[in-house]
Amino acid sequence: MHTRCGKDHLSSLLLTINISVLGLHSLLEHTDPRYAEIRLPVGVRHHFLQHFEALTTYMYSETWERLMDFIRSGLDIGPYDVRKC
């Protein structure tokens, strides 16, 4: 067995992870209205993930719904839209 065996399979593993993440985000866009609503003003997924990483690094949220509501309130979207008032 080669010592390169891990390196030979690393690219396949990373590709599998990336495809899985893409599938998860696509699923969320179609099944979670809060997530879909947030993605529009934030833009590309990379920016959303930066926001998400920062929030989850410094803040604990009991549920996914509470985290999504917190983000929506910060972006003034959904029921937190200040233009509706």
VEXDREN-2710 file (C-alpha; in Angstrom, 1 decimal):
% VEXDREN-2710
k/r/px/py/pz
1/MET/0.0/0.0/0.0
2/HIS/1.3/3.5/-0.9
3/THR/1.9/6.2/1.7
4/ARG/0.0/8.4/-0.7
5/CYS/-3.3/6.5/-0.2
6/GLY/-4.8/9.3/1.9
7/LYS/-3.8/11.9/-0.6
8/ASP/-5.3/9.9/-3.4
9/HIS/-8.7/9.9/-1.7
10/LEU/-8.7/13.4/-0.2
11/SER/-9.9/15.1/-3.3
12/SER/-12.8/12.6/-3.6
13/LEU/-13.7/13.2/0.1
14/LEU/-13.6/17.0/-0.3
15/LEU/-15.8/16.8/-3.4
16/THR/-18.3/14.6/-1.6
17/ILE/-18.4/17.1/1.3
18/ASN/-18.9/20.1/-1.1
19/ILE/-21.7/18.3/-3.0
20/SER/-23.4/17.4/0.3
21/VAL/-23.2/21.0/1.5
22/LEU/-24.6/22.3/-1.8
23/GLY/-27.4/19.8/-1.5
24/LEU/-28.2/20.9/2.1
25/HIS/-28.3/24.5/1.1
26/SER/-30.5/23.8/-1.8
27/LEU/-32.8/21.8/0.4
28/LEU/-33.0/24.6/3.0
29/GLU/-33.8/27.2/0.3
30/HIS/-36.8/25.1/-0.8
31/THR/-38.0/23.9/2.6
32/ASP/-37.2/26.7/5.1
33/PRO/-38.8/30.1/4.3
34/ARG/-36.7/31.9/6.9
35/TYR/-33.5/30.6/5.3
36/ALA/-34.7/31.5/1.8
37/GLU/-35.7/35.0/3.0
38/ILE/-32.3/35.6/4.6
39/ARG/-30.3/34.4/1.5
40/LEU/-31.8/37.1/-0.7
41/PRO/-30.3/40.2/1.0
42/VAL/-27.1/38.5/2.1
43/GLY/-26.3/37.3/-1.4
44/VAL/-23.9/34.5/-2.2
45/ARG/-23.7/31.5/0.1
46/HIS/-20.2/32.4/1.0
47/HIS/-21.4/35.7/2.6
48/PHE/-24.2/33.8/4.4
49/LEU/-21.7/31.3/5.8
50/GLN/-19.5/34.1/7.0
51/HIS/-22.4/35.6/8.9
52/PHE/-23.5/32.2/10.2
53/GLU/-19.9/31.4/11.4
54/ALA/-19.6/34.7/13.2
55/LEU/-22.9/34.3/15.0
56/THR/-22.5/30.7/16.0
57/THR/-19.0/31.4/17.3
58/TYR/-20.1/34.1/19.7
59/MET/-23.7/33.3/20.4
60/TYR/-25.7/30.3/21.5
61/SER/-29.1/29.7/20.0
62/GLU/-31.4/27.1/21.3
63/THR/-33.0/26.3/18.0
64/TRP/-32.5/26.9/14.3
65/GLU/-35.7/28.9/14.1
66/ARG/-34.5/31.3/16.8
67/LEU/-31.2/31.8/15.0
68/MET/-33.0/32.5/11.7
69/ASP/-35.3/34.9/13.4
70/PHE/-32.3/36.7/15.0
71/ILE/-30.7/37.1/11.6
72/ARG/-33.9/38.3/10.1
73/SER/-34.4/40.9/12.8
74/GLY/-30.8/42.2/12.2
75/LEU/-31.5/42.4/8.5
76/ASP/-34.9/44.0/9.0
77/ILE/-36.7/41.4/6.8
78/GLY/-39.8/39.3/7.3
79/PRO/-41.9/40.3/10.2
80/TYR/-39.0/42.6/11.3
81/ASP/-39.2/44.7/8.2
82/VAL/-39.2/48.3/9.4
83/ARG/-40.8/49.5/6.1
84/LYS/-44.0/47.6/7.0
85/CYS/-44.5/49.9/10.0
END
